[in-house]
Amino acid sequence: MEAKRVEAAVSRAADYINRLTIHSEENVPEKVLGSPERFFSWDNEKRAPGRKDFLYDYSYYNGVVMEGLYDIYEAVPERGEAYYDYVKSYLDGLTEQKVDGSRQLSFERAGYVDCHGADCYKTAVLFERFSRGEDVYGEIAARLYRHLTDETYVNSLGHTPCLENMPEELGHNYWHGWREAPMYKIWLDGIYMLQPFLARHGAGIGDRRQLELVQERLDWVADVLLSPNGMYYHAGNGREDVCGFFWTRAMGWYGMAMVDCMEVLPEEYMEKRKAALKLFADGMLKYQDRDGLWANLADRPATETNRPESSGTAMMSYILLKGVRKGWLEESYREAGIRAFVGLAEKKLDETGLRDIYLKAAANGTNNYEEPGYYLTDEGKGSGPFIMAYSEMLYL
């Protein structure tokens, strides 16, 4: 691809990201976190407005945006201080002071509900990445890790997730939701919400058993939810009981889980992980369009209701570029990742923001994947992965 197009796309993306975050007068962490009436502009679901039982929708909308900003800092630390400070102000705003003067996670402010399910734990990986050892971030990460892995931990509904919601027959994967048995217990979304955190913290403390479980969980998905067409079902309870839609963003969550876990998994697991990543990439690349994008339902023709979709495309760009940069994918895959990023910048990014981010799709067997009203601008599930993809472009 022409260098000028790539440079223009990166420049346009940088302007957008800065307007959305560090240069925004609206999306200021101290202001948003200091008021129960405020939301970041990318939280378009605005769950339970007024009462806001789950103030930041189980944390993950904001988690992916903030993690993308931290990725920028890691890519260019010499000029990424503003992103670091922004993320730090967000994480610090999720804490509260205890009587003894130390700080702890404010569950209400952070949107953590220990009995809800996988979504609650997305931001945990950011606390883990931010920690430099004996600090409040590390203490919070350790506490959340215990919620997920300690067989003596009983949550607020009186259950122990790692005993009751992590069945052997499902590859020891956690159910996506814990409050009740969902129609489909394992979602590709939930793999991303939990496994990178468990892998990173487990590697940091030398928890070999947890790393074995992460490998087993990824293997289960790669084996059981893989369709003959090379794509992955959104959710399932086994080979014969799946949610039969190939939703690009769902597959993007799974691919991001793979490359983020691979950063910390033991070397003896990597041969299998590299093979699974290649199989995933090859299956998805068959459906990339000429502009570099993927449709919302990846295996169906693009229409007004099945548009080329921004969040899934951004995820694919991130996965491919990171996979190549880390040496897990061959160099030949890089061009597809660049095409996806440039395609988004040229086709979906304008003065209004990043367009055509699909709000949500249900894993209940019904098709709500083609609702025109669900295509939004600057929704966190798309803006966050786009920022992550931008961080990978910086390495180039």
Buried (B, 14 or more C-beta within 10 A) or exposed (E): EEEEBBEBBBEBBBEBBEBBBBEBEEBBBEBBBEEEEBBBBBBBBEBEEEEBEBBBBBBBBBBBBBBBBBBBBBBEEEEBEBBBBBBBEBBBBBBEEEEEEEBBBBBBBBBBBBBBBBBBBBBBBBBBBBBEEEEBBBBBBBBBBEBBBEEEBBBEEEBBBBEEBBBEEBBBBBBBBBEEEBEBBBBBBBBBBBBBBBBBBBBBEEBEEBBBBBBEBBBBBBEBBBEEEBBBBBBBBBEEEBBEBBBBBBBBBBBBBBBBBBEBBEEEBBEBBBEBBBBBBEBBBEBBBEBBBBBBBBBBEBEEBBBBBBBBBBBBBBBBBBBBBEEBBEEEBBEBBBBBBBBBBBBBBEEEBBBBBBBBBBBEEEEEBBBEEBBBBBBBBBBBBBBBBBBBBBEB
